Amino acid sequence: MGKRRRRTGVARAAVLGVVLTGSGLLSAPEAFPQSADGTVTVRVVRAVDASGAWTPALEPGLPGVKVTLTGGGRVHVEGTTAADGTVTLAPPPRSREHGGTYRVRVVNPKPGVLFPAFASRQGLAGGPGLLSSNEEFVDLSDGADVSYTTGLWSPGDYCQKNAPVVTACQNTAWQGGGQRTLVSFPYGAHGQAGVDVDVADIATAAQTGTLFGVAWNRTDRRVFSSAAAKRTTAYGPGGPGGIYLTDPAQRRTTLFTTVPDAGGTAHGPGADEAFLAVPGKESLGGLKVTDDGRDLFVVNLNDRRLYRYDATVASAPAPKAVYAVPDPGCPSAGDWRPFGLGLQDGTGYLGGVCSGESTGRAADLRAVVLPFDPATGRFGPAVLDQPLDYPRGSTVGAGPCDGAGWFPWTDTYPVVQNGQACSGFRAQPEPELAEVGFETDGSMLLAFRDRLADRAAGQAAAGGAIGEVLSGGDLNKACPAADGGYVMDTNGGCGLPPRGNRFFDTSRMGFHRNAAYAGMALSKVETTVGISGFDPNSTAFGYGTSFLRRADGGQDPVSGLRLNPPDVPAPFGKGASMGDLEVLCDRAPLQIGNRVWYDPERTGVQRPGQQPVPGATVHLYDGAGTLVGTARTTARGEYYFDDSNVDGGLRPHTEYTIRLDEPSDYAEGGPLHRWVPTRRGVGDDPFIDSDGAAPPGGRYPGRALTTGGPGENDHTLDFGFRRCGCGH
């Protein structure tokens, strides 16, 4: 008896050696029995669609994600994904008492923000091109090396292919209230509007006046748009603070709210000379709806505050909250000009510029992005603070005032540039950071608008000469730096030295550079990003949308949509005739389910080496008890419910019950013959416990649940079965 106890103690010491060796704290003794176990390589990607397949061009690897490997004998190995999203884990040498099966888990770095991506029903058996669940079991015995791909996603990243796009067309006051202000067309539309593609007019100048901001509430499918201060145009019924609400299906527009204290300068007659200094300083800037559809944010350019409104109502008499925007330290308080907004992974971002107006020095121009908490309005330190005095190509292409660079804000019309008198066509771009977006790889997109293009007069009422100012906006990319901030491409970021190089080609017709208006349509399921600008394609002049490749920044040669009718000039010539672009993405779909397994040890906890239950039937019932979905477990015991196998689709925030109640499964020859539900809810780890329990007096296990919000996938709905002691 004493010898047996001593041997047990030696075995335990050996196991402890395995654990310490796997942690790197102890070298394995030479006499330790060596295993022939292989390794597991896990790739964690940021998914953007519901296909269950990995698309490398759209779904980059996620770095810095913890992955664990656990097994019998208290083995626990951890690793962190590299820049490409991969990590390889090698189990420590094992004893003969422990098999070569292990559990591998991806630890979600942002619970409640990121969720498991849609998993393929083939799972691990489908190869590395299909997505497995975040919790997998692998067999590494006999030197087997296993590789697979899994994913996390943000529901806000989801979009359907070729979704509708809405943009704002800007008209002169002379054109009248019947002119269109909001239009919609498919993302992939190209060519000439009205000739190659039908464009839907969904709002008019009489309903909205001049607009810049456009936002989409995917929850109730409504478009918000906001007033813009632009010379020789007209405000709508809400004046400089007007926000409008449009039902694109019904093409019905109403006034949603009037933001207070948005400015008091009225438009004047003719060339509207008194309005020359107003753009960028009065009316409204960026407009965004949170991913959950609950809140609408807008920047008031006049009082330089951030306003928050209830986005679920038909009209809002007052904001829910108003937040002061901190000055990032411009040379003068009057130089700080907040404008643009972005939202990503539950964090808000406000973009603005130090205008250089007080000093007149280009060296004082800066772009700044401040993060904020949408729930509290609390701002954090700047994540981007970059100079804007880098070399920049000519906007006009030739002439004494060709606009080669960014220029400090002024309230006058440019007549001299770099000591030379201006004549004819001219550009003197004054930066406004009007839109902030994020790529799936974490890089930041910055859409700049040219303020001078909004200070210039449009085409004369009698059809005279087109405006002489060329808009000089841009789309820039900023990439993460070692200090945790971002560096713009033009300042040597994103691997693009020397200074002045930029990632995106925003030239049009091979002649004019800086042709963007700051509208940005970023759909993360598309290989391009859309921008508003002039000369949008290679076949026609005018204004419309162009598309740039997200992979390398080049122009997509087959895309580009001209919005002004054939032979009809843009109302502002090559100045700015458009506002923002917004992609009308659907709500993210849902997926629930995961694994059914045999639990002969009766612990109620999934362990490596336990066998899955293949071929079992899993039913899904709605709140009324109606059968709405059926799934069968795979060879790995996995099952999933989503829109593909649920009648009417799997709905968010809805009560369902999952049951394994197919009688034939429990009959002789069935996968659950003489098996009954194991212990339920054991421990505090929902990924490995059993959720099924038979109701009182019932035989079949089930689990009642309420689904989460759109895209909040749940792969922890597992069912374990123990051997039945129920006789023959």
PABALUM-661590 format. One line per 8 residues: number of its first residue (from 0); their letters; for each residue x, y, z of C-alpha. Coordinates in steps of 0.25 Angstrom, whole numbers, padded with zeros to 4 digits. Layout:
<atoms>
NUM	a	X:Y:Z; ...
</atoms>
This chain:
<atoms>
0	mgkrrrrt	0000:0000:0000; 0011:0010:0003; 0019:0006:-0010; 0006:0009:-0018; 0004:0023:-0011; 0019:0026:-0014; 0017:0022:-0029; 0005:0031:-0029
8	gvaraavl	0012:0043:-0024; 0023:0041:-0034; 0013:0041:-0045; 0007:0054:-0040; 0021:0060:-0039; 0023:0056:-0054; 0010:0062:-0058; 0014:0075:-0051
16	gvvltgsg	0027:0075:-0059; 0018:0074:-0071; 0011:0086:-0067; 0023:0094:-0064; 0030:0090:-0076; 0019:0095:-0085; 0019:0108:-0078; 0034:0109:-0080
24	llsapeaf	0037:0109:-0066; 0044:0096:-0065; 0052:0087:-0075; 0048:0073:-0077; 0056:0063:-0071; 0063:0053:-0080; 0056:0041:-0074; 0043:0047:-0076
32	pqsadgtv	0034:0039:-0086; 0034:0047:-0099; 0021:0048:-0107; 0019:0048:-0122; 0008:0059:-0122; 0008:0069:-0133; 0005:0084:-0133; -0008:0092:-0135
40	tvrvvrav	-0007:0105:-0143; -0019:0114:-0142; -0022:0126:-0151; -0032:0136:-0145; -0038:0146:-0155; -0047:0158:-0154; -0059:0153:-0162; -0069:0162:-0169
48	dasgawtp	-0079:0153:-0175; -0088:0141:-0172; -0083:0131:-0182; -0075:0123:-0172; -0063:0123:-0182; -0050:0131:-0181; -0048:0142:-0191; -0033:0146:-0189
56	alepglpg	-0035:0159:-0198; -0046:0164:-0188; -0043:0157:-0175; -0029:0160:-0169; -0023:0152:-0158; -0025:0158:-0144; -0012:0160:-0136; -0011:0160:-0121
64	vkvtltgg	-0022:0150:-0119; -0019:0139:-0108; -0021:0125:-0111; -0021:0113:-0101; -0018:0098:-0102; -0022:0090:-0091; -0022:0075:-0089; -0022:0064:-0079
72	grvhvegt	-0012:0064:-0068; -0014:0078:-0065; -0007:0082:-0078; -0009:0097:-0081; -0001:0104:-0092; -0004:0119:-0097; 0000:0127:-0109; -0003:0140:-0116
80	taadgtvt	-0006:0142:-0130; 0004:0149:-0138; 0002:0161:-0148; -0004:0151:-0158; -0014:0145:-0148; -0007:0132:-0147; -0001:0125:-0135; 0005:0111:-0133
88	lappprsr	0003:0103:-0120; 0012:0091:-0117; 0007:0082:-0105; 0018:0078:-0095; 0023:0064:-0095; 0012:0055:-0089; 0012:0043:-0081; 0006:0030:-0086
96	ehggtyrv	-0006:0032:-0077; -0011:0044:-0086; -0016:0043:-0100; -0012:0053:-0111; -0026:0060:-0111; -0027:0075:-0107; -0037:0086:-0106; -0033:0099:-0113
104	rvvnpkpg	-0040:0112:-0110; -0039:0126:-0116; -0041:0136:-0104; -0049:0148:-0109; -0042:0161:-0106; -0054:0169:-0107; -0066:0162:-0101; -0079:0169:-0104
112	vlfpafas	-0072:0177:-0116; -0067:0165:-0124; -0075:0152:-0125; -0072:0138:-0131; -0072:0139:-0146; -0082:0130:-0154; -0076:0116:-0154; -0076:0106:-0166
120	rqglaggp	-0085:0094:-0163; -0073:0086:-0168; -0064:0092:-0157; -0051:0087:-0155; -0053:0076:-0165; -0055:0086:-0176; -0040:0091:-0176; -0034:0104:-0173
128	gllssnee	-0042:0112:-0184; -0055:0110:-0176; -0057:0116:-0162; -0057:0107:-0150; -0064:0111:-0136; -0055:0118:-0126; -0055:0105:-0117; -0050:0093:-0124
136	fvdlsdga	-0044:0079:-0120; -0032:0074:-0128; -0025:0061:-0128; -0010:0063:-0129; -0006:0048:-0126; 0004:0041:-0135; 0010:0054:-0139; -0002:0060:-0146
144	dvsyttgl	-0001:0075:-0149; -0014:0082:-0149; -0017:0095:-0156; -0030:0103:-0156; -0037:0116:-0157; -0047:0123:-0148; -0052:0137:-0147; -0058:0148:-0139
152	wspgdycq	-0067:0159:-0144; -0073:0172:-0141; -0088:0173:-0145; -0086:0187:-0150; -0076:0182:-0160; -0086:0173:-0167; -0092:0177:-0181; -0099:0170:-0192
160	knapvvta	-0092:0171:-0206; -0096:0182:-0215; -0104:0189:-0205; -0111:0202:-0208; -0103:0215:-0206; -0109:0229:-0203; -0103:0242:-0205; -0106:0257:-0205
168	cqntawqg	-0106:0265:-0217; -0104:0280:-0215; -0111:0290:-0224; -0110:0305:-0225; -0122:0314:-0219; -0125:0318:-0234; -0129:0304:-0238; -0141:0303:-0229
176	ggqrtlvs	-0147:0294:-0219; -0151:0283:-0229; -0136:0279:-0230; -0132:0265:-0224; -0124:0265:-0211; -0124:0251:-0207; -0122:0240:-0218; -0120:0225:-0217
184	fpygahgq	-0113:0215:-0226; -0106:0201:-0225; -0092:0201:-0220; -0087:0194:-0232; -0094:0204:-0242; -0085:0211:-0252; -0086:0219:-0265; -0096:0230:-0267
192	agvdvdva	-0108:0232:-0257; -0121:0231:-0265; -0114:0224:-0277; -0106:0212:-0271; -0113:0211:-0258; -0126:0216:-0251; -0124:0226:-0240; -0135:0228:-0230
200	diataaqt	-0138:0242:-0225; -0143:0241:-0211; -0143:0255:-0206; -0143:0269:-0212; -0138:0283:-0208; -0151:0288:-0204; -0151:0277:-0193; -0137:0277:-0188
208	gtlfgvaw	-0129:0289:-0194; -0114:0287:-0196; -0108:0275:-0189; -0095:0269:-0185; -0097:0258:-0175; -0104:0245:-0178; -0106:0234:-0167; -0113:0221:-0168
216	nrtdrrvf	-0121:0214:-0157; -0120:0199:-0161; -0130:0195:-0150; -0142:0202:-0155; -0137:0205:-0169; -0137:0220:-0169; -0128:0231:-0174; -0124:0243:-0167
224	ssaaakrt	-0118:0255:-0174; -0113:0269:-0168; -0112:0283:-0173; -0099:0289:-0179; -0094:0303:-0180; -0090:0305:-0195; -0090:0318:-0202; -0101:0321:-0213
232	taygpggp	-0110:0310:-0207; -0122:0310:-0198; -0125:0303:-0185; -0137:0295:-0183; -0149:0296:-0174; -0140:0293:-0162; -0130:0304:-0165; -0115:0303:-0162
240	ggiyltdp	-0118:0293:-0151; -0128:0284:-0159; -0127:0269:-0158; -0137:0261:-0167; -0142:0247:-0167; -0145:0240:-0180; -0152:0226:-0182; -0145:0222:-0195
248	aqrrttlf	-0155:0211:-0198; -0167:0221:-0198; -0158:0233:-0202; -0164:0241:-0191; -0156:0252:-0184; -0159:0260:-0171; -0152:0269:-0162; -0146:0261:-0150
256	ttvpdagg	-0140:0272:-0142; -0134:0285:-0142; -0121:0286:-0135; -0120:0299:-0126; -0110:0309:-0128; -0105:0305:-0141; -0103:0319:-0147; -0110:0331:-0151
264	tahgpgad	-0104:0336:-0164; -0115:0336:-0175; -0112:0334:-0189; -0113:0346:-0198; -0117:0349:-0212; -0108:0347:-0225; -0094:0343:-0222; -0097:0342:-0207
272	eaflavpg	-0085:0350:-0203; -0088:0351:-0189; -0088:0336:-0187; -0073:0335:-0192; -0068:0333:-0178; -0079:0324:-0172; -0076:0310:-0178; -0069:0301:-0168
280	keslgglk	-0072:0310:-0156; -0088:0309:-0156; -0098:0299:-0158; -0095:0284:-0157; -0084:0274:-0159; -0083:0259:-0158; -0095:0250:-0155; -0094:0236:-0150
288	vtddgrdl	-0104:0226:-0144; -0099:0215:-0134; -0099:0201:-0139; -0110:0197:-0130; -0119:0208:-0136; -0122:0215:-0123; -0114:0228:-0124; -0111:0239:-0134
296	fvvnlndr	-0099:0248:-0133; -0096:0261:-0140; -0086:0271:-0139; -0090:0286:-0138; -0080:0294:-0145; -0085:0307:-0139; -0083:0304:-0124; -0073:0293:-0127
304	rlyrydat	-0081:0283:-0118; -0085:0268:-0120; -0101:0266:-0120; -0107:0252:-0117; -0121:0249:-0121; -0131:0238:-0119; -0130:0231:-0133; -0142:0222:-0131
312	vasapapk	-0153:0233:-0131; -0160:0240:-0142; -0156:0254:-0137; -0147:0259:-0126; -0151:0272:-0120; -0138:0272:-0112; -0125:0265:-0111; -0122:0254:-0101
320	avyavpdp	-0109:0260:-0097; -0099:0271:-0102; -0084:0269:-0100; -0073:0279:-0101; -0062:0275:-0110; -0048:0278:-0104; -0038:0287:-0111; -0026:0278:-0115
328	gcpsagdw	-0017:0290:-0114; -0018:0298:-0126; -0010:0312:-0127; -0023:0319:-0124; -0036:0313:-0118; -0043:0319:-0131; -0034:0310:-0139; -0040:0297:-0134
336	rpfglglq	-0051:0292:-0144; -0057:0279:-0141; -0066:0273:-0153; -0065:0258:-0156; -0070:0246:-0148; -0067:0231:-0149; -0071:0219:-0141; -0064:0206:-0139
344	dgtgylgg	-0065:0194:-0129; -0073:0202:-0119; -0064:0215:-0119; -0067:0228:-0125; -0057:0236:-0133; -0058:0251:-0135; -0049:0257:-0146; -0045:0272:-0148
352	vcsgestg	-0034:0281:-0152; -0026:0292:-0146; -0029:0302:-0157; -0017:0311:-0156; -0026:0323:-0158; -0020:0331:-0146; -0006:0330:-0151; -0007:0328:-0166
360	raadlrav	0004:0318:-0165; 0002:0304:-0173; 0012:0299:-0162; 0000:0301:-0152; -0010:0292:-0160; -0012:0279:-0153; -0022:0267:-0154; -0027:0262:-0140
368	vlpfdpat	-0036:0250:-0137; -0042:0249:-0123; -0048:0236:-0118; -0061:0237:-0109; -0070:0228:-0102; -0084:0228:-0108; -0091:0225:-0095; -0084:0236:-0087
376	grfgpavl	-0079:0246:-0097; -0065:0245:-0090; -0054:0248:-0099; -0040:0242:-0098; -0026:0246:-0103; -0024:0248:-0118; -0021:0235:-0126; -0017:0244:-0138
384	dqpldypr	-0010:0257:-0138; -0003:0260:-0151; 0002:0272:-0158; -0004:0275:-0172; 0008:0283:-0178; 0013:0271:-0186; 0016:0273:-0201; 0003:0271:-0209
392	gstvgagp	0001:0271:-0223; -0006:0282:-0232; -0021:0282:-0232; -0023:0290:-0244; -0011:0284:-0252; -0005:0298:-0256; -0006:0313:-0254; -0002:0322:-0243
400	cdgagwfp	-0012:0318:-0233; -0012:0303:-0235; -0014:0299:-0220; -0002:0290:-0218; -0004:0287:-0203; -0013:0290:-0192; -0015:0305:-0188; -0019:0312:-0175
408	wtdtypvv	-0034:0316:-0174; -0037:0330:-0178; -0050:0338:-0179; -0046:0344:-0192; -0046:0340:-0206; -0032:0336:-0211; -0027:0346:-0221; -0012:0343:-0218
416	qngqacsg	-0005:0330:-0216; 0010:0328:-0213; 0012:0343:-0217; 0006:0341:-0230; -0008:0348:-0235; -0019:0338:-0238; -0026:0337:-0251; -0036:0328:-0257
424	fraqpepe	-0038:0314:-0251; -0032:0313:-0237; -0031:0304:-0224; -0026:0308:-0210; -0031:0296:-0202; -0035:0298:-0188; -0035:0285:-0180; -0048:0280:-0173
432	laevgfet	-0047:0266:-0167; -0061:0262:-0171; -0061:0247:-0169; -0054:0236:-0161; -0054:0221:-0164; -0047:0208:-0161; -0042:0197:-0169; -0043:0183:-0164
440	dgsmllaf	-0028:0183:-0162; -0029:0194:-0152; -0024:0205:-0161; -0032:0218:-0161; -0038:0225:-0174; -0039:0240:-0173; -0048:0248:-0183; -0044:0262:-0185
448	rdrladra	-0053:0273:-0191; -0048:0286:-0197; -0055:0297:-0190; -0052:0307:-0201; -0061:0299:-0210; -0072:0302:-0201; -0069:0317:-0200; -0069:0319:-0215
456	agqaaagg	-0081:0323:-0224; -0088:0313:-0233; -0092:0314:-0247; -0099:0327:-0250; -0114:0327:-0251; -0115:0330:-0265; -0106:0319:-0269; -0093:0326:-0270
464	aigevlsg	-0079:0322:-0267; -0077:0310:-0258; -0070:0313:-0244; -0055:0315:-0245; -0051:0309:-0232; -0047:0294:-0233; -0049:0286:-0221; -0037:0280:-0214
472	gdlnkacp	-0041:0269:-0204; -0035:0256:-0202; -0036:0242:-0196; -0024:0238:-0187; -0020:0226:-0180; -0014:0226:-0166; -0007:0213:-0160; -0004:0209:-0146
480	aadggyvm	0009:0214:-0140; 0018:0207:-0129; 0013:0218:-0119; -0002:0214:-0120; -0006:0226:-0129; -0007:0227:-0144; 0002:0233:-0155; -0004:0238:-0168
488	dtnggcgl	0001:0232:-0181; 0006:0246:-0186; 0015:0247:-0173; 0022:0234:-0176; 0012:0225:-0170; 0007:0212:-0175; 0021:0209:-0181; 0020:0220:-0191
496	pprgnrff	0032:0229:-0189; 0036:0239:-0194; 0027:0250:-0188; 0015:0254:-0198; 0013:0240:-0203; -0002:0235:-0201; -0008:0222:-0202; -0021:0225:-0210
504	dtsrmgfh	-0021:0231:-0224; -0031:0242:-0224; -0028:0248:-0237; -0038:0247:-0248; -0037:0247:-0264; -0022:0246:-0262; -0021:0261:-0260; -0027:0267:-0247
512	rnaayagm	-0022:0262:-0234; -0029:0264:-0220; -0043:0262:-0227; -0050:0256:-0215; -0062:0263:-0208; -0061:0255:-0194; -0072:0246:-0197; -0068:0232:-0193
520	alskvett	-0075:0219:-0195; -0068:0208:-0188; -0074:0194:-0189; -0065:0184:-0183; -0071:0172:-0192; -0066:0180:-0205; -0052:0181:-0210; -0053:0196:-0213
528	vgisgfdp	-0057:0208:-0205; -0066:0219:-0211; -0063:0234:-0211; -0071:0246:-0216; -0063:0255:-0225; -0062:0262:-0239; -0059:0255:-0252; -0063:0242:-0246
536	nstafgyg	-0059:0232:-0257; -0051:0232:-0270; -0062:0235:-0280; -0069:0247:-0275; -0067:0260:-0267; -0076:0264:-0256; -0079:0260:-0242; -0082:0246:-0236
544	tsflrrad	-0076:0234:-0229; -0062:0227:-0232; -0057:0215:-0226; -0043:0212:-0221; -0037:0198:-0218; -0035:0195:-0203; -0023:0186:-0206; -0014:0196:-0213
552	ggqdpvsg	-0021:0209:-0214; -0022:0210:-0229; -0034:0214:-0237; -0044:0203:-0241; -0044:0204:-0256; -0058:0199:-0258; -0065:0207:-0247; -0070:0221:-0246
560	lrlnppdv	-0084:0227:-0247; -0086:0241:-0253; -0099:0247:-0246; -0101:0260:-0254; -0109:0257:-0266; -0103:0257:-0280; -0099:0270:-0286; -0103:0277:-0272
568	papfgkga	-0091:0283:-0265; -0090:0281:-0250; -0096:0293:-0242; -0082:0296:-0236; -0074:0292:-0248; -0061:0285:-0242; -0065:0290:-0229; -0072:0282:-0219
576	smgdlevl	-0086:0278:-0223; -0088:0266:-0214; -0088:0262:-0199; -0086:0249:-0192; -0088:0235:-0197; -0095:0225:-0188; -0096:0210:-0191; -0110:0204:-0187
584	cdraplqi	-0105:0191:-0180; -0115:0181:-0175; -0115:0177:-0160; -0105:0166:-0157; -0111:0152:-0157; -0110:0142:-0146; -0105:0128:-0143; -0107:0120:-0131
592	gnrvwydp	-0103:0105:-0126; -0090:0097:-0126; -0088:0083:-0120; -0094:0070:-0115; -0085:0060:-0108; -0084:0047:-0100; -0081:0049:-0086; -0078:0035:-0080
600	ertgvqrp	-0071:0041:-0068; -0084:0048:-0064; -0077:0061:-0061; -0085:0070:-0069; -0073:0077:-0075; -0067:0075:-0089; -0053:0069:-0088; -0042:0065:-0099
608	gqqpvpga	-0044:0051:-0103; -0059:0050:-0101; -0067:0046:-0114; -0077:0055:-0122; -0091:0051:-0125; -0092:0050:-0140; -0105:0049:-0147; -0114:0054:-0136
616	tvhlydga	-0126:0063:-0139; -0127:0077:-0133; -0141:0084:-0134; -0143:0099:-0132; -0157:0104:-0127; -0162:0118:-0126; -0168:0125:-0114; -0182:0119:-0118
624	gtlvgtar	-0176:0105:-0118; -0176:0104:-0134; -0165:0096:-0140; -0157:0106:-0149; -0144:0100:-0151; -0137:0086:-0152; -0122:0083:-0152; -0114:0070:-0151
632	ttargeyy	-0101:0069:-0144; -0089:0067:-0152; -0078:0056:-0151; -0072:0065:-0140; -0085:0067:-0133; -0087:0081:-0137; -0100:0088:-0141; -0104:0102:-0145
640	fddsnvdg	-0117:0110:-0147; -0117:0122:-0155; -0125:0129:-0167; -0122:0117:-0176; -0130:0107:-0168; -0139:0115:-0159; -0153:0118:-0165; -0154:0133:-0167
648	glrphtey	-0139:0135:-0162; -0133:0134:-0148; -0138:0147:-0141; -0131:0156:-0131; -0136:0158:-0117; -0146:0146:-0119; -0150:0135:-0110; -0147:0121:-0115
656	tirldeps	-0145:0107:-0110; -0135:0097:-0115; -0139:0082:-0113; -0133:0069:-0116; -0146:0062:-0117; -0146:0053:-0129; -0151:0039:-0124; -0143:0031:-0134
664	dyaeggpl	-0130:0036:-0129; -0133:0029:-0115; -0138:0016:-0121; -0129:0005:-0124; -0119:0008:-0135; -0121:0023:-0132; -0109:0032:-0128; -0115:0034:-0114
672	hrwvptrr	-0120:0020:-0111; -0118:0017:-0096; -0113:0031:-0094; -0119:0042:-0085; -0116:0057:-0082; -0104:0059:-0073; -0102:0069:-0062; -0106:0083:-0066
680	gvgddpfi	-0099:0096:-0064; -0087:0090:-0057; -0076:0101:-0054; -0075:0115:-0059; -0070:0113:-0073; -0082:0113:-0083; -0073:0108:-0094; -0071:0094:-0088
688	dsdgaapp	-0083:0092:-0080; -0096:0085:-0084; -0109:0093:-0086; -0119:0082:-0088; -0129:0077:-0077; -0142:0069:-0079; -0154:0076:-0073; -0162:0070:-0061
696	ggrypgra	-0168:0058:-0066; -0162:0059:-0080; -0151:0051:-0087; -0144:0060:-0096; -0134:0071:-0093; -0137:0085:-0097; -0131:0099:-0095; -0140:0112:-0095
704	lttggpge	-0133:0124:-0099; -0134:0138:-0104; -0125:0142:-0115; -0116:0154:-0115; -0116:0166:-0124; -0112:0165:-0139; -0099:0158:-0141; -0098:0154:-0126
712	ndhtldfg	-0095:0140:-0130; -0095:0129:-0118; -0088:0116:-0120; -0089:0112:-0106; -0102:0104:-0107; -0096:0090:-0104; -0103:0077:-0100; -0096:0065:-0093
720	frrcgcgh	-0101:0051:-0091; -0098:0041:-0080; -0100:0026:-0081; -0114:0022:-0076; -0115:0012:-0065; -0129:0008:-0070; -0128:-0007:-0072; -0129:-0014:-0085
</atoms>
